């Protein structure tokens, strides 16, 4: 899962932070897990979504207003 995050954000420190945040989120939201997919896939989706969010946030920070 770390590798999935690292491929998206291209930064080891940020990928580590995302992993930590993702596992905390998964633990806090464990009651919403419905068991339709393996738990690993569910957590991986959280990791990927958080990674994409971080990438979008970084892109917004670097854009300059016209």
N, CA, C and O atoms as CSV, one atom per row, in Angstrom:
chain,resi,resn,atom,element,x,y,z
A,1,UNK,N,N,0.806,-1.185,0.000
A,1,UNK,CA,C,0.000,0.000,0.000
A,1,UNK,C,C,0.858,1.261,0.000
A,1,UNK,O,O,0.494,2.279,-0.589
A,2,UNK,N,N,1.991,1.172,0.666
A,2,UNK,CA,C,2.933,2.292,0.648
A,2,UNK,C,C,3.365,2.563,-0.788
A,2,UNK,O,O,3.445,3.717,-1.210
A,3,UNK,N,N,3.644,1.501,-1.537
A,3,UNK,CA,C,4.086,1.669,-2.922
A,3,UNK,C,C,3.017,2.320,-3.784
A,3,UNK,O,O,3.331,3.123,-4.662
A,4,UNK,N,N,1.767,1.983,-3.544
A,4,UNK,CA,C,0.677,2.604,-4.296
A,4,UNK,C,C,0.658,4.113,-4.036
A,4,UNK,O,O,0.523,4.911,-4.964
A,5,UNK,N,N,0.793,4.485,-2.782
A,5,UNK,CA,C,0.818,5.901,-2.435
A,5,UNK,C,C,2.047,6.591,-3.016
A,5,UNK,O,O,1.955,7.699,-3.544
A,6,UNK,N,N,3.187,5.932,-2.915
A,6,UNK,CA,C,4.429,6.509,-3.423
A,6,UNK,C,C,4.367,6.728,-4.932
A,6,UNK,O,O,4.867,7.738,-5.426
A,7,UNK,N,N,3.767,5.806,-5.664
A,7,UNK,CA,C,3.630,5.973,-7.115
A,7,UNK,C,C,2.797,7.202,-7.457
A,7,UNK,O,O,3.041,7.858,-8.470
A,8,UNK,N,N,1.838,7.508,-6.635
A,8,UNK,CA,C,0.950,8.641,-6.922
A,8,UNK,C,C,1.595,9.960,-6.525
A,8,UNK,O,O,1.627,10.895,-7.325
A,9,UNK,N,N,2.109,10.052,-5.306
A,9,UNK,CA,C,2.611,11.344,-4.819
A,9,UNK,C,C,4.080,11.589,-5.121
A,9,UNK,O,O,4.531,12.734,-5.077
A,10,UNK,N,N,4.836,10.539,-5.426
A,10,UNK,CA,C,6.251,10.679,-5.787
A,10,UNK,C,C,7.094,11.359,-4.709
A,10,UNK,O,O,8.032,12.094,-5.017
A,11,UNK,N,N,6.754,11.109,-3.448
A,11,UNK,CA,C,7.495,11.701,-2.336
A,11,UNK,C,C,7.416,10.726,-1.161
A,11,UNK,O,O,6.327,10.414,-0.679
A,12,UNK,N,N,8.575,10.248,-0.702
A,12,UNK,CA,C,8.580,9.222,0.341
A,12,UNK,C,C,7.976,9.717,1.645
A,12,UNK,O,O,7.202,9.000,2.279
A,13,UNK,N,N,8.316,10.923,2.051
A,13,UNK,CA,C,7.794,11.472,3.310
A,13,UNK,C,C,6.278,11.636,3.252
A,13,UNK,O,O,5.567,11.285,4.193
A,14,UNK,N,N,5.803,12.166,2.147
A,14,UNK,CA,C,4.363,12.361,2.004
A,14,UNK,C,C,3.625,11.027,1.940
A,14,UNK,O,O,2.535,10.893,2.495
A,15,UNK,N,N,4.215,10.044,1.266
A,15,UNK,CA,C,3.597,8.718,1.186
A,15,UNK,C,C,3.511,8.079,2.573
A,15,UNK,O,O,2.518,7.426,2.894
A,16,UNK,N,N,4.542,8.263,3.391
A,16,UNK,CA,C,4.509,7.736,4.760
A,16,UNK,C,C,3.410,8.407,5.574
A,16,UNK,O,O,2.689,7.742,6.317
A,17,UNK,N,N,3.282,9.720,5.434
A,17,UNK,CA,C,2.223,10.448,6.147
A,17,UNK,C,C,0.844,9.979,5.698
A,17,UNK,O,O,-0.055,9.796,6.519
A,18,UNK,N,N,0.686,9.789,4.409
A,18,UNK,CA,C,-0.596,9.337,3.876
A,18,UNK,C,C,-0.932,7.951,4.405
A,18,UNK,O,O,-2.084,7.675,4.741
A,19,UNK,N,N,0.058,7.084,4.479
A,19,UNK,CA,C,-0.171,5.740,5.014
A,19,UNK,C,C,-0.676,5.818,6.456
A,19,UNK,O,O,-1.651,5.158,6.814
A,20,UNK,N,N,-0.020,6.612,7.263
A,20,UNK,CA,C,-0.417,6.746,8.663
A,20,UNK,C,C,-1.843,7.295,8.777
A,20,UNK,O,O,-2.659,6.767,9.532
A,21,UNK,N,N,-2.131,8.346,8.030
A,21,UNK,CA,C,-3.464,8.937,8.054
A,21,UNK,C,C,-4.518,7.946,7.557
A,21,UNK,O,O,-5.626,7.893,8.091
A,22,UNK,N,N,-4.170,7.166,6.537
A,22,UNK,CA,C,-5.111,6.204,5.961
A,22,UNK,C,C,-5.470,5.110,6.951
A,22,UNK,O,O,-6.637,4.738,7.074
A,23,UNK,N,N,-4.478,4.596,7.653
A,23,UNK,CA,C,-4.762,3.551,8.629
A,23,UNK,C,C,-5.567,4.086,9.810
A,23,UNK,O,O,-6.411,3.375,10.355
A,24,UNK,N,N,-5.315,5.320,10.206
A,24,UNK,CA,C,-6.127,5.933,11.259
A,24,UNK,C,C,-7.570,6.101,10.787
A,24,UNK,O,O,-8.511,5.825,11.531
A,25,UNK,N,N,-7.735,6.550,9.556
A,25,UNK,CA,C,-9.073,6.702,8.995
A,25,UNK,C,C,-9.782,5.355,8.920
A,25,UNK,O,O,-10.955,5.249,9.281
A,26,UNK,N,N,-9.077,4.327,8.454
A,26,UNK,CA,C,-9.669,2.995,8.346
A,26,UNK,C,C,-10.115,2.501,9.716
A,26,UNK,O,O,-11.196,1.927,9.848
A,27,UNK,N,N,-9.291,2.722,10.734
A,27,UNK,CA,C,-9.643,2.291,12.079
A,27,UNK,C,C,-10.872,3.042,12.591
A,27,UNK,O,O,-11.772,2.447,13.184
A,28,UNK,N,N,-10.899,4.353,12.355
A,28,UNK,CA,C,-12.021,5.163,12.815
A,28,UNK,C,C,-13.311,4.819,12.078
A,28,UNK,O,O,-14.395,4.921,12.654
A,29,UNK,N,N,-13.210,4.414,10.814
A,29,UNK,CA,C,-14.387,4.135,9.989
A,29,UNK,C,C,-14.659,2.640,9.841
A,29,UNK,O,O,-15.406,2.232,8.952
A,30,UNK,N,N,-14.068,1.833,10.693
A,30,UNK,CA,C,-14.221,0.386,10.592
A,30,UNK,C,C,-15.684,-0.042,10.645
A,30,UNK,O,O,-16.052,-1.059,10.057
A,31,UNK,N,N,-16.507,0.711,11.331
A,31,UNK,CA,C,-17.928,0.363,11.409
A,31,UNK,C,C,-18.654,0.552,10.077
A,31,UNK,O,O,-19.755,0.032,9.900
A,32,UNK,N,N,-18.055,1.286,9.141
A,32,UNK,CA,C,-18.677,1.471,7.828
A,32,UNK,C,C,-18.258,0.389,6.835
A,32,UNK,O,O,-18.799,0.314,5.732
A,33,UNK,N,N,-17.298,-0.446,7.224
A,33,UNK,CA,C,-16.850,-1.539,6.346
A,33,UNK,C,C,-17.960,-2.571,6.250
A,33,UNK,O,O,-18.381,-3.137,7.259
A,34,UNK,N,N,-18.438,-2.818,5.021
A,34,UNK,CA,C,-19.580,-3.702,4.803
A,34,UNK,C,C,-19.199,-5.128,4.457
A,34,UNK,O,O,-20.071,-5.995,4.414
A,35,UNK,N,N,-17.932,-5.401,4.210
A,35,UNK,CA,C,-17.506,-6.759,3.917
A,35,UNK,C,C,-17.764,-7.209,2.495
A,35,UNK,O,O,-17.650,-8.398,2.196
A,36,UNK,N,N,-18.107,-6.288,1.615
A,36,UNK,CA,C,-18.365,-6.638,0.220
A,36,UNK,C,C,-17.078,-6.927,-0.545
A,36,UNK,O,O,-17.090,-7.662,-1.532
A,37,UNK,N,N,-15.988,-6.359,-0.099
A,37,UNK,CA,C,-14.666,-6.585,-0.688
A,37,UNK,C,C,-13.715,-6.963,0.440
A,37,UNK,O,O,-14.000,-6.686,1.605
A,38,UNK,N,N,-12.589,-7.592,0.110
A,38,UNK,CA,C,-11.616,-7.881,1.174
A,38,UNK,C,C,-11.175,-6.589,1.870
A,38,UNK,O,O,-11.105,-5.527,1.252
A,39,UNK,N,N,-10.884,-6.701,3.150
A,39,UNK,CA,C,-10.519,-5.504,3.923
A,39,UNK,C,C,-9.268,-4.829,3.375
A,39,UNK,O,O,-9.138,-3.608,3.457
A,40,UNK,N,N,-8.346,-5.611,2.818
A,40,UNK,CA,C,-7.142,-5.032,2.214
A,40,UNK,C,C,-7.476,-4.120,1.046
A,40,UNK,O,O,-6.873,-3.059,0.883
A,41,UNK,N,N,-8.433,-4.534,0.240
A,41,UNK,CA,C,-8.866,-3.719,-0.899
A,41,UNK,C,C,-9.548,-2.439,-0.414
A,41,UNK,O,O,-9.377,-1.372,-1.005
A,42,UNK,N,N,-10.310,-2.556,0.651
A,42,UNK,CA,C,-10.994,-1.390,1.224
A,42,UNK,C,C,-9.971,-0.372,1.731
A,42,UNK,O,O,-10.095,0.824,1.468
A,43,UNK,N,N,-8.966,-0.850,2.454
A,43,UNK,CA,C,-7.924,0.050,2.975
A,43,UNK,C,C,-7.114,0.638,1.830
A,43,UNK,O,O,-6.761,1.817,1.860
A,44,UNK,N,N,-6.817,-0.176,0.822
A,44,UNK,CA,C,-6.055,0.319,-0.330
A,44,UNK,C,C,-6.811,1.454,-1.014
A,44,UNK,O,O,-6.199,2.426,-1.457
A,45,UNK,N,N,-8.127,1.341,-1.104
A,45,UNK,CA,C,-8.935,2.398,-1.719
A,45,UNK,C,C,-8.815,3.686,-0.915
A,45,UNK,O,O,-8.753,4.774,-1.487
A,46,UNK,N,N,-8.783,3.567,0.399
A,46,UNK,CA,C,-8.598,4.739,1.260
A,46,UNK,C,C,-7.236,5.373,0.983
A,46,UNK,O,O,-7.125,6.593,0.858
A,47,UNK,N,N,-6.199,4.532,0.890
A,47,UNK,CA,C,-4.838,5.023,0.616
A,47,UNK,C,C,-4.793,5.746,-0.730
A,47,UNK,O,O,-4.247,6.844,-0.830
A,48,UNK,N,N,-5.356,5.139,-1.743
A,48,UNK,CA,C,-5.338,5.739,-3.081
A,48,UNK,C,C,-6.108,7.062,-3.075
A,48,UNK,O,O,-5.641,8.053,-3.638
A,49,UNK,N,N,-7.269,7.083,-2.449
A,49,UNK,CA,C,-8.053,8.321,-2.409
A,49,UNK,C,C,-7.317,9.429,-1.674
A,49,UNK,O,O,-7.310,10.574,-2.125
A,50,UNK,N,N,-6.697,9.101,-0.547
A,50,UNK,CA,C,-5.925,10.118,0.194
A,50,UNK,C,C,-4.727,10.605,-0.621
A,50,UNK,O,O,-4.386,11.787,-0.583
A,51,UNK,N,N,-4.098,9.700,-1.350
A,51,UNK,CA,C,-2.959,10.073,-2.191
A,51,UNK,C,C,-3.395,11.022,-3.298
A,51,UNK,O,O,-2.728,12.022,-3.564
A,52,UNK,N,N,-4.507,10.711,-3.938
A,52,UNK,CA,C,-5.022,11.576,-4.994
A,52,UNK,C,C,-5.437,12.933,-4.435
A,52,UNK,O,O,-5.234,13.961,-5.081
A,53,UNK,N,N,-6.012,12.938,-3.244
A,53,UNK,CA,C,-6.365,14.203,-2.602
A,53,UNK,C,C,-5.126,15.061,-2.347
A,53,UNK,O,O,-5.145,16.272,-2.565
A,54,UNK,N,N,-4.058,14.426,-1.887
A,54,UNK,CA,C,-2.808,15.151,-1.619
A,54,UNK,C,C,-2.234,15.720,-2.912
A,54,UNK,O,O,-1.717,16.837,-2.935
A,55,UNK,N,N,-2.330,14.944,-3.983
A,55,UNK,CA,C,-1.828,15.397,-5.277
A,55,UNK,C,C,-2.642,16.591,-5.783
A,55,UNK,O,O,-2.077,17.557,-6.295
A,56,UNK,N,N,-3.960,16.524,-5.640
A,56,UNK,CA,C,-4.819,17.645,-6.046
A,56,UNK,C,C,-4.519,18.893,-5.221
A,56,UNK,O,O,-4.471,20.004,-5.750
A,57,UNK,N,N,-4.319,18.698,-3.931
A,57,UNK,CA,C,-4.027,19.831,-3.054
A,57,UNK,C,C,-2.703,20.485,-3.460
A,57,UNK,O,O,-2.585,21.710,-3.492
A,58,UNK,N,N,-1.732,19.661,-3.764
A,58,UNK,CA,C,-0.434,20.185,-4.188
A,58,UNK,C,C,-0.581,20.963,-5.491
A,58,UNK,O,O,0.037,22.016,-5.652
A,59,UNK,N,N,-1.387,20.464,-6.419
A,59,UNK,CA,C,-1.586,21.139,-7.697
A,59,UNK,C,C,-2.254,22.488,-7.498
A,59,UNK,O,O,-1.876,23.468,-8.140
A,60,UNK,N,N,-3.236,22.549,-6.622
A,60,UNK,CA,C,-3.935,23.806,-6.351
A,60,UNK,C,C,-2.983,24.806,-5.720
A,60,UNK,O,O,-3.058,25.995,-6.030
A,61,UNK,N,N,-2.098,24.367,-4.852
A,61,UNK,CA,C,-1.160,25.274,-4.189
A,61,UNK,C,C,-0.173,25.884,-5.181
A,61,UNK,O,O,0.269,27.017,-4.990
A,62,UNK,N,N,0.181,25.140,-6.250
A,62,UNK,CA,C,1.171,25.627,-7.200
A,62,UNK,C,C,0.584,26.478,-8.320
A,62,UNK,O,O,1.328,27.163,-9.021
A,63,UNK,N,N,-0.725,26.448,-8.500
A,63,UNK,CA,C,-1.338,27.272,-9.532
A,63,UNK,C,C,-1.389,28.717,-9.068
A,63,UNK,O,O,-1.662,28.995,-7.901
A,64,UNK,N,N,-1.127,29.626,-9.983
A,64,UNK,CA,C,-1.177,31.041,-9.650
A,64,UNK,C,C,-2.429,31.647,-10.254
A,64,UNK,O,O,-2.818,31.290,-11.366
A,65,UNK,N,N,-3.059,32.553,-9.537
A,65,UNK,CA,C,-4.253,33.201,-10.081
A,65,UNK,C,C,-3.898,34.103,-11.258
A,65,UNK,O,O,-2.805,34.666,-11.313
A,66,UNK,N,N,-4.815,34.231,-12.184
A,66,UNK,CA,C,-4.580,35.089,-13.370
A,66,UNK,C,C,-4.747,36.543,-13.057
A,66,UNK,O,O,-4.584,37.386,-13.939
